[in-house]
């Protein structure tokens, strides 16, 4: 993919893109899955941190000094493990499940302070872990269109965080920003609230030719304090440093996938261990996101990205 965009937030801004895999196995209504993604190159954002929750604060004024940060992310790897149970009740499809997110990140922050120059590198948000449960309600009674709504609730939220404070005066060595252990809730960078979000989605499935499908989709997301957003013209240092948690509409997204069916092998149906049907497809995709709330640093109000994948099912 040209970027890793999660719910409208570019988690690899300015990088060379990302490579990913997704593996799922289903039986008896259960689906066990693994998703992994790796950043190519180096990502940069004008913020105090980059994080799954939307990143930290951006430029601001504190004690008559303007702070302009930049976070450089040299490594980003994510593994998600999920288990879903699906059941159809009349025309309604109901799914419940759990997702564990494991993020490995290497990043540093530099801060340009007006009249004083550039400081850093400083430690910033790095590895993170999350656990979320979700419930999904959808229906497939409408031909070619599947509407659905999903609510996600965070049960666990932790990660490497750091504590910043401002010295009461500028020491002779010129050091202005210090860091240490996380003791003061007002000055840590991560949004560690156990928030949630609601997502409405429309999926389409249309056959163009026997070998080519057109699958459009649209998504809109509402956040309940699980994300952060910058505070424009912030004057409180906690707002300069980490922004504020978001309650309200997050982002709207539209896009499509274009499955191109390359191979279909019919399995031998004789015997209990007969090989199943095998399907191989090449799937290019394009997406557009409009950020309804204040976009995190490194994410544009309007984001466009795309990618391509191979899909093998049997």
N, C-alpha and C positions, 0 to 999 in steps of 0.2 A: 504494500500500500504506500501511497505517497506521504501519508501521515497516519498516526494512530490517534483517531478522534473518538473520544468516549463521551457520549451525551453532549455533544457540541463543543467539548474542550479538547484542544490540540495538546496531547501529552508529549509530543515529540517535535516542538516548533523549531523550524530552521534546520532540521536534520535531513539526512538523505532518504528518509522513509523508514519503513519497518517491514519485516517478514513475520509471518504468523502461521500457525497450524491449529487445526481443530479436529479432535477425534471423539466420536460418540458411539456408544453401543446401547441398543435398546432391547428389553425383554420384559414381558409380563407387565407392561405399562410403565416400567422404570427406564430412565435414560441416565447413564453415567457418562460424563464428558470431561475432556481436558482441552483447555485453550491456552496457547502460549504465544508470546510476541516478543520480538527482539528489535531494538532500535539500531538503525544504520547511521553511522556518523555521529555528530555532536549536535545537541539541541541547546537553544538559548532562549531565555525569556526575560524581559525587563521587570522582574519581580524578586522578592526575597526567597521564594521557593517555588518548586513545581511539585504538584501532588495530585493524587487521584481525586481529592476533594475539590480541585479547582485551582490550586496554587495559593500563593500568599499575596501580601499587599504589594503595591507598586510605589511610585514616587509620592512623596508627601513632605510636609513642612512640620518640623518640630524644633522648638526653641530657636526660631528664626533661621534654621538651617534647612536646606532642601536635600532630601535623601533620594538618590536615583540608583536603584539596585539592578544588577544583572545576575541571573543564575545560569550557570553552565552545566548541563547534564551530559556527561561523557558516556554513561552506560545506563541502559534501562532494559530490564527483562521482567516479564510478568507471566506467571502461571496461574490459571484459574481452574478450580476443580468444582464440578457441579453435579448434583443428583436431583432428578426431577421425577415425580410421579404424575402420570397423566390418566385422566378418566373422562369418558364422554357420558353426560347425563342428558338424554334427549338431544336437543339441538345445540347444547352448550358443551364446550370442551373446557375442563377444569384441570389446571396443573398447579402443583405445589412443589417447592424445592428449596435447596440450599446451595449457595455459592461461596467458596472460599477464594479470596484473592491474595496472592503472594507476590509482592513487588520488590525487585532488587534494583536499586538506583545508586549511582555514584554522581554526586553533584557538589558544586561549591558556589558561593555567592560573593560577588564583589559589589562594593557600595561607593558611589561617587557622592561626596558631600560638598555642597556649595562652599566655595572659598577655601576649602581645606584639601581637596584632591581625592584620589582614589584610595580606598582601603580594602584589604582582603588578601587572600581568600578567607572567607568565614565558612564554618560548617553550616549545613542547611538540612532540610528534610531529605532523608534518603530512603532506606528500606521501610516498607509499610505492609501491614496485614489487615485484612477485613474479612468479616463473615456476615452474609446477608441471607435472610429467608425471603421467599416471595410467594405470591399467589397470583395466578393468571387465569382470566376468564375470556374465552374467545368463542367464536362460532364460525362454521363453514357452510351454513345453509344458503348463503348468498352465492350464486355462481361466480367463480373467478375472483371473489373478494372475501378476505377473512379479517374482520375487525376484531380487536382484542384490547384488553386493558390489564396492566400488571402493576402490583404494588410491591416494592422492595423495602425491607426494614433491616437496618444495620444492627447486629447483635454484638459485634466486636470490632474495635477500631483502635489500632495501635501502630506505632512507627517511631523511627529515630527522629527526635525533635531536639531543639536547642533553645536556650534561654538568652535573650539579649537585654542589655540595659544601657542607659546613657550615663556616662560619667558626669558628676555634678560640675566639673570644670574640665578644661582640656589640659591634660598633663604635659609636662615638658617634651615628652617623646612624641607628642602629636596624636596618640591613639585616642580615638573618640568612641568607638563601639567595642564593647567587650562581650564575651559569651562564656557560659558555664553550664551548670546543671539546670534542669528545669525545676525551678522552685516556685515561680510566680506565674499563675495562670494567665495574667494579663499580657505577658510578653513571649509566650511560646508561639511557634509558627503554624503548627498543624491545626486543622479543624478536626478535633477528636470527638465531636458530638455523635451520639447514636441516632442519627437522623434517618430519613427514608425518602423515597421518591415514587411518584405515580407516573406511569407511562402509558399513553394511548397510542395504538398502532393500527394502521391499515395495510394489509398485504394484498397484492394482486398476483395472479398467475394466468398468463395468456400465451397460447401457442401461436407463433408466427409461421413456422414451417414444421414439418415432422422432426427436424433436428435443432430448431432454435426456439427458445421461449423468451418471453419478456415478463419480468417480475418486478413491478414497481412497488414502492412502499412509502409511507409517510409516518412520522413519529412526532409526538409532542410530549414534553416532560415537565413535570411540576416537582420542585424540590421542597423538602421539609427539613431544612438545616443540615443536609448531608453534603452540601457544596459550600464553597467560599466565593465571594465576589469582592473585587477591589472597592475601596471607598474613595471616590473622586475627591481630590483636594483635601486629603486626610490631614488632621492636625494632632490627633491623639496618636502616641507612638504605637499602641497596640493595633490601631487601624492602619497605620503606615506599614507595620511589620507583617500583618497576616490578613488584612481585610476583615470582612464580617461574614457570618454564615447567612446563607440565602434561604428565604422562605417565599416561594412564588414560582412563577413560570421560569423555566431554565432555558430551553432551546427547542426549536422546531426543525425538523429535518425531512428532506425528501431525497429519494434516490431510486436506482433500479439496478438489477442484475440481469445479465443476458446469457443464460445458460446455453452453451453450444454442445450438443451431445456428440461426443467423438466415438464412443464405443458402447455397444450393448451385446453382452454375451448371455445367452439363455442357458441356465444351469440344467443339469441332468436331474430329473425329478424322481428317479428310481433309487430306493434305499433310504435309510434314515440319515445317512451322512452324505447325501448328495450335495454337490456344490450349488450355491444359490445363483440367482441372476446377478450379473455384474454390470455396472454402469459407470462410465467415465465421461466427465464433462469438463469443459474449459469455461470459466465464468468470469468475464470482465464486469466491473461495476463502477458506478459514478454516484457521488453523493454531494448534497448541498445542505448546509446548516445555517440557520439564522439564530443568533444568540439573543434571546429576549431580554435576559437580565444583563447587567454589566459584564462584558466578556473578561475572563481572566487574562492576565498579561501573557502574551504569546499567542493568543487566540483572536482572530479577527471577528468582527460582528458577522461578516459573511465569509464562510469557509467552504471551499470546494476541494474535494479529493477523490481519488479513485484507486483502483488496483485490479488485480487479476488473480484467480486461484484455480487449481485443479480440484475436482470433487470426485471421489471414488466411493461408491456405495455398493453394498452386497448384503 
